[in-house]
Amino acid sequence: MSSAHPSVHCLVAVARHYGLGASADSLCEEHGIYGDAPTIPQLIAMARGLAMRAQARRLNWRELAKLDGVFSPDRQASGRHGLPDCWRHARV
């Protein structure tokens, strides 16, 4: 079982959804994160290291729902609200 923080597992789930190979343990090792929750800048650096676009933004649920390309059109594949399951449970 991985010891990586749930936020890193969520990032990996999103990366895999877009066909990018990623491992939570490898990302933590590459970025020197051992046992602690990564900071927002560290998560952004991890995402960018996977060739993903990333930025920190504070959004409420309504604003999040308005973002294009964030939600899957197949709600059954992604969970009740079209969110990847990790997004509904992860706390950063």
matplotlib code that plots the C-alpha trace (Angstrom):
import matplotlib.pyplot as plt

x = [0.0, 1.3, 2.1, 1.5, -1.0, -4.5, -4.0, -1.1, -3.2, -5.9, -3.3, -2.2, -5.8, -6.3, -3.0, -4.0, -7.4, -5.5, -3.2, -0.2, 1.8, 2.3, 2.8, 2.1, 5.2, 7.4, 6.1, 6.6, 10.2, 11.0, 9.8, 11.2, 7.8, 7.9, 4.8, 3.6, 0.9, 2.4, 2.0, 0.0, 3.2, 4.6, 1.3, 1.6, 5.2, 4.2, 1.5, 3.7, 6.4, 3.8, 3.2, -0.1, -1.2, -1.7, -2.4, -3.8, -7.3, -9.9, -13.3, -16.7, -18.7, -20.6, -17.5, -15.9, -18.9, -18.5, -14.9, -14.8, -13.1, -13.1, -16.1, -16.5, -19.6, -19.9, -21.2, -21.3, -17.6, -16.6, -19.0, -22.3, -21.5, -19.1, -16.2, -13.4, -14.0, -10.8, -11.9, -15.0, -13.0, -9.5, -8.7, -5.7]
y = [0.0, 3.4, 5.9, 8.9, 11.6, 11.3, 14.5, 12.9, 9.8, 12.2, 13.9, 10.4, 9.4, 12.6, 12.0, 8.4, 9.5, 11.6, 8.7, 9.9, 7.3, 8.2, 6.6, 8.3, 6.9, 7.9, 11.4, 11.8, 10.4, 12.7, 15.8, 14.8, 14.4, 11.7, 11.1, 14.7, 16.3, 18.2, 21.9, 23.5, 24.6, 21.0, 19.6, 22.1, 21.1, 17.5, 18.1, 20.2, 17.5, 15.2, 17.8, 18.8, 22.4, 23.4, 26.5, 27.2, 28.5, 28.8, 27.8, 27.0, 24.0, 26.2, 27.8, 24.3, 23.0, 25.8, 24.9, 23.4, 20.0, 19.2, 16.9, 13.7, 13.4, 9.8, 10.3, 6.6, 6.2, 9.1, 9.1, 10.6, 14.2, 13.5, 14.1, 11.6, 9.8, 11.2, 14.8, 14.3, 12.7, 14.3, 17.3, 19.4]
z = [0.0, -0.9, 1.8, -0.5, 0.6, -1.0, -2.9, -4.8, -5.5, -6.9, -9.1, -10.4, -11.1, -13.2, -15.0, -15.8, -17.0, -19.6, -20.6, -18.6, -16.8, -13.1, -9.8, -6.5, -4.8, -7.7, -7.7, -4.0, -4.3, -7.2, -5.3, -1.9, -0.1, 2.5, 4.7, 4.8, 2.7, -0.3, -0.4, -3.2, -5.0, -4.7, -6.3, -9.1, -9.7, -9.8, -12.3, -14.5, -14.3, -15.9, -18.7, -17.2, -17.0, -13.4, -11.3, -7.8, -7.7, -4.9, -6.3, -4.8, -6.3, -8.7, -10.1, -10.4, -12.3, -14.9, -15.8, -19.3, -19.7, -15.9, -15.7, -17.5, -19.7, -18.5, -15.0, -14.3, -15.1, -12.9, -10.0, -9.2, -10.2, -13.0, -10.7, -10.4, -7.1, -5.5, -6.0, -3.9, -1.0, -1.1, 1.1, 0.3]

ax = plt.figure().add_subplot(projection="3d")
ax.plot(x, y, z, "-o")
ax.set_aspect("equal")
plt.show()
